[in-house]
Amino acid sequence: MRLSDRAMFWVFLAAIGALVLLVVGISNGKDATWWAAWGQWAGAFGSVAAAGTAVWIAVVGWRKSDAQYREQAQRTETAELQYLASRFGVWIDRGNVVNPKVMVANSGPLPIYQVLLGFTFPDPGQLTAAWESGEGVKKSVIRIDSVGPTDGPQVHTYATKWLIRHLVDVAEEHLGEAAFTIPDEPGARRALSLAARTDLENIVPFGWVEVYFSDSNGNRWTRTREGKLMPNSEWS
């Protein structure tokens, strides 16, 4: 039984008691002295019941207001945390599809921690029709640790080098030795062949990156391939 229900219950009992006294007094022909005595007791009891009812109502109202305040404060805190998390982003700059860059931006005032980048690119050996179903893709995840506040978008050197190396490995897995040209001189560095460059030009425009990170309060977030930001607690 809720507090307000209990209060109303006691008021109801007080009303019933008063009616019982009225019936007894009338049926037994009680004199004025009896009525005065019982009237005083009934009045006192009614005053106590009314006071108790007021206290219960006040307690219920306070608890309700306090719960609403906490709920509002929690919503405000969640919105603020989401706003700070939304200031962080990672994406692939495909201006040069053979040498794409990994861009990062953190316009918030605090660092972003435990950053994981999940790259997904189509397998050049699979049919294009299979890419959207997820059957003809290659996935890989790297950690770039933390990213402090930045003055606008910046190239992340380590992630960019890793990405290019990963794409070269994808082309080599597809083409084998045909992914590289034969050096003109012994010991010279191999370069990507035309076939490998074609592979990269075909798959890089269709690749994407998902971002997993933790804000300065330890809250975990995911930035999906579509750019949607949402809370995440399923990675470590």
Secondary structure, DSSP 8 states (H G I E B T S, - for coil): --HHHHHHHHHHHHHHHHHHHHHHHHHTT--HHHHHHHHHHHHHHHHHHHHHHHHHHHHHHHHHHHHHHHHHHHHHHHHHHHHHHTTEEEEEE-SSTTS-EEEEEE-SSS-EEEEEEEEEEE-TTS-GGGTTTTTTEEEEEEEEEEE---SS-EE-HHHHHHHHHHHHHHHHHHHGGGGB---SSTT----B-HHHHHHHHHHGGG-EEEEEEE-TTS-EEEE-TT--EEE--S--
